[in-house]
Amino acid sequence: MECRVGCAACCIAITISSPIPGMPEGKPAGVPCVQLTADNKCKLFGKPERPAVCGGFTAEEYTCGETNEDAFRILRMLEDWTKPAAGTH
C-alpha cells in the first residue's frame, strides 16, 4: 500500500517517544510533528535525520484503512490500546 500524501495520521495521532529534530522529547498523541509542512508532508522524508521509528512505519491497510479518516480512527484506537496503564512506567 502506498502512503496517502497529505494524510499524516501517523505524524499526528500517535505518540512518538523517539527524539525528532525540533522535538527532542518526541511528541504526544494528537500533537502534529513539528516537521510537518502546512500540507501535511514530512520535511525530513528521505533525509538521514528522519527518526528510524518514522522511517520504519509503513502504510498498511490494517493501520491506515481506506481513507485519511480511517487512518486517524485506527491509529487513535491503537494508541489507546497500547498506552501504559496509569501508574505504570
N, C-alpha and C positions, 0 to 999 in steps of 0.2 A: 504494500500500500504506500502511496506517496503522501507525504505530509501536505496538508492543505495550507497553501500560502496565506498568511494573514490570520490563521486560526489562533495560534499562540496559547491555547488552553494549557499546554504543559509548562508554559512560561508564566502563567498567572495562577491557575487553580491549585497547584500542588506546592508543598514545601520543598525547597531545595536547601539542604543543610550544608552543601559544599560551598566554599568561597566562590564568588562571582566577581569579576572586576567591577568595582563600584559598589559591591555588596559583600564585604569581607566575611560577614557572618552568615551568608546565604540569604534566603528570603522566605518569609512565612507564606502559607497558603493564602490565596486571594489577593496577594500583592503582586502587581506586574514587575517583572525583572527590569532593572534599570537599563539593560542592554536592548530592550525592545524599541523599535522605531515607532513613529506615530501610526504607521500602517501595519503594526504588529509583525515586523520582520526582525530577526536577530542580527544585531550589529556584529556579533562575533562568529556567525556561521562560517565555517570553513577556515577559521583562524586558529592558530595554536593556543591562544589564551582562552578559547572556549572551554568551559569545565567539562571534564570527562563524563560526568553524570548527564550533562545535556547532550553531548555527542552520542552517548550510549542509548538514549531514549529513541526508539524507532516507532513510527506511526504504524499502528496495528488496529484492525477493526475492533478488537476487544477493548482497546483503550480509547479509541478515537470515534468509534461509531461511524455513522454515515454523514453527519453534519457537524459544524462547529458547536452547535448547541449540545449535541450528543457528547462530544468530547468533554465539554465543561461538566456536564452532568456525571459522566462516568468517572472522570478524574476526581471530582469532588467526593464522589461515593468512595473511591479507592482511598483517598486521603483520610476520610472519616474512619474507614475500616482499619487503617494501618497506623493511626496516631496512637502514641502510648497512652495508657490509662492514666488518669490524674494521680499524681503522687509517685509515678514510676519514672525511671530515667532510661 
